[in-house]
Amino acid sequence: MIITVTARPGATRGTLTFGDKEIPCSLGRSGLVPEAEKTEGDGATPIGRWPVRRLLYRADRIDPPGTNLPVSAIGPADGWCDAPDHADYNRPVTLPHEASCETLTREDGLYDLIVVLGHNDAPVVPYRGSAIFLHVAKETGGTLQPTEGCIAVPLDELLAIVSACDEETLLEVRADDTP
């Protein structure tokens, strides 16, 4: 299965398509950027195609999701290194950690369910972007809010997506240049 994310250049929202479903999604605060131009901290969602690696979830908040992906529960000691000059860059780490890291057990619920994408991981290239995930969207007044470069959808939609995923699933982000 291929999950497709399409948006107009500069847009912070797009459409995620899988099977016959189309779902509104949020993107990075800086819109889309070609994968070769992605840099750490730019707030952009990279254009490209990546394997769906695995699923992480907050066992203290949700039940294990039904999926054919590898699944792991996350807890307070789980983080993701976003320090481009560190050997653990764009890798999961145990907290506390000597370098800059995201804490995966966020209070805002955005990482209650995380689909880890194979962006910049084979091999990891320093400064090319870390922690590009498909995760739970933040909504304000019914409007999806931009991410720091990830793709995000409401939790109920994300649960439906992961139920259809397996280790052959790919996620493709592309720009819609149609006027």
Backbone as JSON, one array per atom type, in Angstrom:
{
  "sequence": "MIITVTARPGATRGTLTFGDKEIPCSLGRSGLVPEAEKTEGDGATPIGRWPVRRLLYRADRIDPPGTNLPVSAIGPADGWCDAPDHADYNRPVTLPHEASCETLTREDGLYDLIVVLGHNDAPVVPYRGSAIFLHVAKETGGTLQPTEGCIAVPLDELLAIVSACDEETLLEVRADDTP",
  "N": [[0.84, -1.18, 0.0], [0.43, 2.24, -0.71], [0.61, 5.26, 0.9], [-0.45, 8.43, 0.22], [0.47, 11.8, 0.36], [-0.55, 14.95, -0.42], [-0.02, 18.32, -1.31], [-0.32, 21.83, -1.92], [2.46, 23.85, -2.93], [4.0, 25.58, -0.27], [1.8, 25.36, 1.38], [0.35, 24.53, 4.55], [-1.37, 22.6, 5.11], [-2.75, 19.59, 3.79], [-3.77, 16.8, 1.76], [-4.23, 13.52, 2.74], [-4.11, 10.37, 1.34], [-5.26, 7.09, 1.36], [-5.94, 3.86, 0.24], [-9.31, 4.09, -0.62], [-9.83, 6.35, 0.78], [-9.77, 9.82, 1.62], [-8.16, 12.16, 3.55], [-8.01, 15.13, 5.43], [-4.89, 16.64, 6.28], [-2.23, 17.86, 8.38], [0.77, 19.72, 7.81], [4.27, 20.65, 7.82], [5.14, 23.82, 9.32], [6.47, 25.43, 7.53], [5.65, 24.55, 5.09], [6.06, 22.49, 2.14], [9.18, 21.0, 1.09], [11.74, 20.16, -1.24], [13.25, 16.95, -0.83], [16.09, 16.92, -0.9], [16.68, 19.46, -0.07], [15.91, 19.66, 2.53], [16.45, 20.65, 5.86], [17.63, 20.44, 9.23], [15.4, 21.61, 11.64], [14.04, 23.42, 9.99], [11.31, 23.45, 9.78], [9.89, 22.39, 7.68], [8.08, 20.04, 5.65], [9.42, 17.25, 4.12], [9.53, 16.46, 0.61], [9.04, 13.38, -0.9], [9.51, 9.77, -0.91], [9.04, 7.23, 1.41], [9.71, 4.27, 3.36], [7.35, 2.88, 5.68], [8.26, 2.44, 8.86], [7.74, 1.56, 11.61], [5.51, 1.41, 14.47], [4.85, 3.47, 17.21], [3.49, 3.85, 20.47], [1.59, 5.38, 23.16], [1.2, 3.59, 25.85], [0.04, 4.19, 28.25], [-2.05, 5.78, 27.59], [-3.5, 4.94, 25.3], [-4.86, 1.91, 23.87], [-3.02, -0.94, 22.56], [-2.62, -0.47, 19.13], [-4.37, -2.0, 16.38], [-2.53, -3.45, 13.89], [-0.32, -4.36, 11.2], [2.26, -3.63, 11.42], [5.53, -3.47, 13.0], [5.29, -2.96, 16.49], [5.75, -0.85, 19.3], [5.55, 0.05, 22.71], [5.83, 3.28, 24.22], [7.53, 5.16, 26.75], [8.34, 7.37, 29.56], [11.16, 7.44, 29.38], [11.81, 7.45, 26.74], [13.12, 8.92, 23.83], [13.99, 11.01, 20.95], [16.73, 11.68, 19.06], [17.71, 14.89, 18.04], [19.97, 16.29, 17.48], [22.11, 17.36, 15.17], [24.9, 17.06, 15.03], [25.55, 14.89, 16.55], [26.27, 11.41, 17.19], [23.98, 9.88, 17.54], [22.03, 11.08, 16.05], [18.84, 11.49, 14.6], [17.79, 9.13, 15.6], [16.19, 6.76, 17.82], [16.48, 7.27, 21.35], [17.52, 6.8, 24.79], [16.31, 8.58, 27.5], [17.54, 10.41, 30.36], [19.56, 12.16, 27.92], [22.72, 12.98, 26.47], [22.73, 14.73, 24.31], [20.7, 17.04, 22.34], [17.28, 16.24, 22.33], [14.01, 15.07, 21.39], [11.32, 14.54, 23.59], [9.38, 11.7, 23.7], [7.07, 11.13, 25.08], [4.88, 13.2, 25.14], [2.96, 15.8, 26.66], [0.85, 16.97, 25.31], [-0.41, 15.11, 23.7], [0.18, 14.68, 21.01], [2.05, 12.8, 20.25], [0.89, 10.41, 21.02], [0.39, 8.36, 19.34], [2.59, 7.25, 16.99], [3.83, 7.01, 13.77], [6.68, 5.82, 12.51], [8.67, 7.04, 10.01], [10.78, 6.19, 7.22], [12.53, 8.34, 6.7], [15.58, 9.9, 6.03], [17.21, 7.87, 7.21], [18.75, 5.78, 6.23], [21.46, 5.91, 4.72], [21.77, 7.8, 7.83], [21.99, 11.25, 7.45], [23.73, 13.95, 8.61], [22.06, 16.94, 9.63], [19.98, 16.77, 7.74], [17.39, 16.47, 8.56], [15.33, 15.27, 11.16], [13.26, 12.92, 12.96], [10.88, 12.76, 11.33], [7.72, 12.15, 11.31], [4.53, 10.43, 11.06], [1.88, 11.5, 12.78], [-0.38, 12.24, 15.57], [-2.68, 14.88, 15.03], [-2.73, 18.35, 15.97], [-5.5, 20.17, 16.87], [-7.22, 23.2, 16.61], [-10.06, 24.85, 17.34], [-11.33, 23.23, 15.47], [-9.63, 23.31, 13.32], [-6.82, 21.99, 11.71], [-3.56, 22.23, 12.94], [-0.3, 23.48, 11.95], [2.73, 21.45, 11.78], [6.06, 20.66, 13.01], [7.34, 19.75, 10.83], [6.5, 17.26, 10.37], [3.85, 14.95, 9.35], [0.45, 15.09, 10.09], [-2.6, 13.78, 11.42], [-6.01, 13.53, 12.65], [-6.52, 11.5, 15.63], [-8.42, 9.32, 15.43], [-8.5, 8.92, 12.67], [-5.82, 8.3, 12.2], [-5.6, 5.87, 13.55], [-7.2, 4.29, 11.87], [-5.66, 4.38, 9.54], [-3.22, 3.09, 10.33], [-4.2, 0.56, 10.79], [-4.4, -0.51, 8.3], [-1.82, -0.75, 7.44], [1.33, -2.35, 6.7], [4.59, -3.94, 6.73], [5.37, -3.42, 4.15], [4.33, -1.05, 3.39], [4.41, 2.21, 2.01], [5.04, 5.73, 2.31], [4.29, 8.59, 0.56], [5.13, 11.89, -0.13], [4.05, 14.61, -1.97], [4.16, 17.49, -4.11], [1.42, 19.42, -5.16], [1.06, 20.9, -8.03], [-0.98, 21.84, -9.53], [-2.91, 24.39, -10.94]],
  "CA": [[0.0, 0.0, 0.0], [1.11, 3.54, -0.7], [-0.11, 6.39, 1.48], [-0.02, 9.61, -0.51], [0.19, 13.1, 0.95], [-0.44, 15.94, -1.49], [-0.32, 19.69, -0.9], [0.22, 22.9, -2.76], [3.69, 24.42, -2.36], [3.77, 26.62, 0.73], [0.64, 25.05, 2.22], [0.6, 23.8, 5.81], [-2.36, 21.52, 5.15], [-2.85, 18.87, 2.53], [-4.68, 15.66, 1.75], [-3.62, 12.2, 2.85], [-4.95, 9.39, 0.67], [-4.9, 5.67, 1.44], [-7.11, 3.14, -0.26], [-10.27, 5.03, -1.23], [-10.09, 7.43, 1.74], [-9.03, 11.08, 1.58], [-8.22, 12.74, 4.89], [-7.21, 16.34, 5.61], [-3.73, 16.45, 7.16], [-1.39, 19.04, 8.58], [2.16, 19.6, 7.38], [5.18, 21.57, 8.48], [4.82, 25.26, 9.34], [7.1, 26.06, 6.37], [5.16, 23.9, 3.88], [6.85, 21.4, 1.58], [10.5, 21.31, 0.57], [12.35, 18.97, -1.83], [14.02, 16.2, 0.17], [17.5, 17.32, -0.93], [16.82, 20.78, 0.56], [15.45, 19.57, 3.92], [17.47, 20.87, 6.88], [17.16, 20.32, 10.6], [14.79, 22.79, 12.25], [13.46, 24.37, 9.03], [9.85, 23.43, 9.88], [9.31, 21.95, 6.42], [7.84, 18.62, 5.39], [10.15, 16.91, 2.9], [8.88, 15.76, -0.49], [9.76, 12.14, -1.17], [8.82, 8.5, -0.64], [9.77, 6.48, 2.44], [9.02, 3.14, 3.98], [6.77, 3.02, 7.02], [9.14, 1.55, 9.62], [7.13, 0.93, 12.78], [4.51, 2.18, 15.19], [5.09, 3.69, 18.64], [2.26, 4.35, 21.08], [1.56, 5.63, 24.6], [0.39, 2.54, 26.48], [-0.69, 4.77, 29.38], [-3.16, 6.57, 27.08], [-4.31, 4.21, 24.32], [-4.61, 0.47, 23.76], [-2.18, -1.25, 21.4], [-3.4, -0.39, 17.89], [-4.35, -3.12, 15.46], [-1.71, -3.15, 12.72], [0.67, -5.38, 10.82], [3.58, -3.03, 11.58], [6.13, -3.69, 14.31], [4.7, -2.03, 17.46], [6.41, -0.72, 20.6], [5.03, 1.06, 23.64], [6.83, 4.25, 24.65], [7.38, 5.67, 28.1], [9.06, 8.6, 29.87], [12.59, 7.38, 29.05], [11.99, 7.37, 25.29], [13.34, 10.18, 23.13], [14.48, 10.93, 19.58], [17.83, 12.66, 18.98], [17.62, 15.86, 16.95], [21.24, 17.03, 17.45], [22.73, 16.92, 13.92], [26.33, 16.76, 15.18], [25.72, 13.76, 17.48], [26.23, 10.08, 16.56], [22.63, 9.33, 17.65], [21.11, 11.91, 15.29], [17.7, 10.86, 13.95], [17.61, 7.77, 16.12], [15.6, 6.72, 19.16], [17.46, 7.26, 22.44], [17.01, 6.72, 26.15], [16.46, 9.84, 28.24], [18.17, 11.61, 29.79], [20.57, 11.94, 26.88], [23.68, 14.08, 26.46], [22.48, 15.65, 23.19], [19.33, 17.52, 22.2], [16.34, 15.18, 21.95], [12.58, 15.23, 21.65], [10.72, 13.57, 24.49], [8.27, 11.11, 22.96], [5.85, 11.14, 25.91], [4.44, 14.6, 25.21], [1.72, 16.05, 27.41], [-0.21, 17.45, 24.42], [-1.04, 13.99, 23.01], [0.54, 14.58, 19.6], [2.82, 11.58, 20.05], [0.24, 9.23, 21.6], [0.54, 7.34, 18.29], [3.61, 7.74, 16.06], [4.29, 6.14, 12.7], [8.05, 6.2, 12.18], [8.94, 6.97, 8.57], [12.17, 5.95, 6.9], [13.19, 9.54, 6.18], [16.95, 10.17, 6.49], [17.68, 6.86, 8.16], [19.51, 4.71, 5.61], [22.02, 6.22, 6.03], [21.46, 9.1, 8.44], [22.87, 12.33, 6.99], [23.6, 15.08, 9.54], [21.37, 18.18, 9.23], [18.97, 16.54, 6.7], [16.08, 16.33, 9.17], [15.12, 14.15, 12.09], [11.92, 12.71, 13.53], [9.77, 13.03, 10.41], [6.74, 11.14, 11.69], [3.1, 10.6, 10.86], [1.42, 11.46, 14.17], [-1.69, 12.83, 15.89], [-2.75, 16.3, 14.72], [-3.24, 19.33, 16.93], [-6.62, 20.9, 16.29], [-7.69, 24.37, 17.34], [-11.31, 25.3, 16.74], [-11.65, 22.38, 14.33], [-8.64, 23.5, 12.27], [-5.55, 21.32, 11.92], [-2.46, 23.17, 13.09], [0.95, 23.02, 11.33], [3.68, 20.69, 12.58], [7.45, 21.11, 12.86], [7.86, 19.1, 9.63], [5.83, 15.97, 10.26], [2.5, 14.88, 8.78], [-0.41, 14.77, 11.23], [-4.04, 13.6, 11.2], [-6.7, 13.22, 13.91], [-6.23, 10.17, 16.17], [-9.28, 8.28, 14.89], [-8.06, 8.67, 11.3], [-4.52, 7.64, 12.27], [-5.86, 4.47, 13.91], [-7.68, 3.63, 10.65], [-4.52, 4.26, 8.62], [-2.27, 2.05, 10.77], [-4.84, -0.76, 10.69], [-4.21, -0.97, 6.93], [-0.39, -0.75, 7.14], [2.22, -3.46, 7.0], [5.99, -3.57, 6.51], [5.56, -3.06, 2.75], [3.68, 0.25, 3.17], [5.24, 3.39, 1.73], [4.37, 7.03, 2.4], [4.85, 9.51, -0.43], [4.72, 13.29, -0.04], [4.3, 15.25, -3.24], [3.57, 18.81, -4.3], [0.36, 19.55, -6.16], [1.32, 22.15, -8.75], [-2.15, 22.15, -10.35], [-3.46, 25.72, -10.61]],
  "C": [[0.89, 1.25, 0.0], [0.14, 4.56, -0.12], [0.43, 7.62, 0.78], [-0.46, 10.87, 0.22], [0.46, 14.14, -0.14], [-0.81, 17.31, -0.93], [0.24, 20.66, -1.92], [1.5, 23.42, -2.11], [3.35, 25.57, -1.41], [2.63, 26.34, 1.69], [1.07, 24.3, 3.48], [-0.44, 22.72, 6.04], [-2.42, 20.88, 3.77], [-3.88, 17.77, 2.65], [-3.86, 14.38, 1.81], [-4.6, 11.2, 2.26], [-4.39, 8.0, 0.92], [-6.14, 4.87, 1.1], [-8.02, 4.13, -0.96], [-10.62, 6.18, -0.29], [-9.19, 8.64, 1.5], [-9.25, 11.78, 2.9], [-7.44, 14.06, 4.89], [-6.05, 16.06, 6.57], [-3.0, 17.78, 7.32], [0.04, 18.69, 8.21], [3.0, 20.6, 8.14], [4.79, 23.03, 8.32], [5.43, 26.02, 8.16], [6.67, 25.42, 5.05], [6.07, 22.77, 3.44], [8.19, 21.9, 1.07], [11.03, 20.04, -0.11], [13.26, 18.27, -0.81], [15.48, 16.64, 0.23], [17.74, 18.67, -0.26], [16.37, 20.79, 2.02], [16.64, 19.78, 4.85], [16.84, 20.82, 8.26], [16.59, 21.66, 11.08], [14.13, 23.76, 11.3], [11.93, 24.4, 9.07], [9.15, 22.96, 8.63], [9.1, 20.45, 6.4], [8.54, 18.27, 4.09], [9.27, 16.18, 1.88], [9.71, 14.51, -0.77], [8.9, 10.94, -0.85], [9.68, 7.69, 0.32], [8.98, 5.28, 2.92], [8.44, 3.53, 5.33], [7.5, 1.98, 7.87], [8.44, 0.8, 10.75], [6.17, 1.91, 13.45], [4.91, 2.26, 16.66], [3.81, 4.25, 19.23], [2.43, 4.51, 22.59], [0.64, 4.62, 25.26], [-0.39, 3.06, 27.69], [-1.9, 5.59, 28.92], [-4.06, 5.84, 26.11], [-3.94, 2.73, 24.35], [-3.69, 0.22, 22.57], [-3.03, -1.24, 20.12], [-3.31, -1.68, 17.08], [-3.6, -2.73, 14.2], [-0.84, -4.35, 12.41], [2.08, -4.8, 10.8], [4.2, -3.52, 12.89], [5.64, -2.59, 15.27], [5.51, -2.04, 18.75], [5.7, 0.34, 21.42], [6.17, 2.0, 24.01], [6.49, 4.74, 26.05], [8.27, 6.88, 28.32], [10.55, 8.59, 29.52], [12.85, 7.35, 27.55], [12.1, 8.75, 24.66], [13.81, 9.92, 21.71], [15.51, 12.04, 19.41], [17.67, 13.56, 17.77], [18.87, 16.76, 16.89], [22.05, 16.55, 16.24], [24.2, 16.53, 14.03], [26.59, 15.6, 16.14], [25.57, 12.44, 16.74], [24.83, 9.46, 16.6], [21.6, 10.12, 16.85], [20.1, 11.08, 14.51], [17.54, 9.39, 14.33], [16.89, 7.85, 17.47], [16.7, 6.61, 20.21], [16.74, 7.1, 23.78], [17.31, 8.03, 26.85], [16.79, 9.55, 29.71], [19.3, 11.24, 28.83], [21.46, 13.17, 26.82], [23.42, 15.12, 25.37], [21.02, 16.07, 23.18], [18.44, 16.4, 21.67], [14.92, 15.64, 22.18], [12.17, 14.17, 22.64], [9.48, 13.02, 23.8], [6.97, 11.07, 23.76], [5.44, 12.59, 26.17], [3.13, 14.71, 25.97], [0.55, 16.42, 26.49], [-0.88, 16.34, 23.59], [-0.64, 13.8, 21.55], [1.3, 13.29, 19.28], [2.2, 10.38, 20.76], [0.31, 8.05, 20.63], [1.48, 7.93, 17.25], [3.91, 6.65, 15.04], [5.67, 6.65, 12.3], [8.28, 5.97, 10.69], [10.43, 6.81, 8.33], [12.87, 7.13, 6.27], [14.56, 9.71, 6.83], [17.45, 9.14, 7.5], [18.54, 5.76, 7.54], [20.35, 5.23, 4.44], [21.5, 7.56, 6.56], [22.49, 10.11, 7.94], [22.67, 13.51, 7.94], [22.95, 16.3, 8.87], [20.28, 17.98, 8.17], [17.57, 16.29, 7.26], [15.95, 15.08, 10.01], [13.66, 14.09, 12.49], [10.8, 13.18, 12.59], [8.8, 11.87, 10.59], [5.38, 11.44, 11.06], [2.52, 10.45, 12.27], [0.06, 12.14, 14.33], [-1.64, 14.34, 15.66], [-3.22, 17.12, 15.92], [-4.34, 20.09, 16.21], [-6.99, 22.06, 17.21], [-8.94, 24.88, 16.64], [-11.69, 24.51, 15.5], [-10.68, 22.5, 13.16], [-7.34, 22.79, 12.63], [-4.42, 22.35, 11.94], [-1.18, 22.61, 12.45], [1.83, 22.27, 12.34], [5.06, 21.33, 12.45], [8.12, 20.47, 11.64], [7.25, 17.73, 9.39], [4.52, 16.09, 9.48], [1.6, 14.46, 9.94], [-1.87, 14.72, 10.81], [-4.7, 13.35, 12.55], [-6.49, 11.76, 14.31], [-7.11, 9.09, 15.55], [-8.9, 7.92, 13.44], [-6.72, 7.93, 11.29], [-4.68, 6.17, 12.65], [-6.35, 3.68, 12.7], [-6.54, 3.4, 9.67], [-3.61, 3.11, 9.05], [-2.88, 0.66, 10.7], [-4.66, -1.36, 9.3], [-2.73, -1.11, 6.54], [0.28, -2.08, 7.46], [3.64, -3.01, 6.64], [6.33, -3.25, 5.05], [4.99, -1.67, 2.43], [4.72, 1.35, 2.95], [4.39, 4.64, 1.93], [5.08, 7.96, 1.44], [4.26, 10.9, -0.23], [5.05, 13.94, -1.38], [3.58, 16.59, -3.3], [2.52, 18.75, -5.4], [0.53, 20.9, -6.82], [0.17, 22.53, -9.66], [-2.71, 23.52, -9.98], [-4.89, 25.66, -10.13]]
}
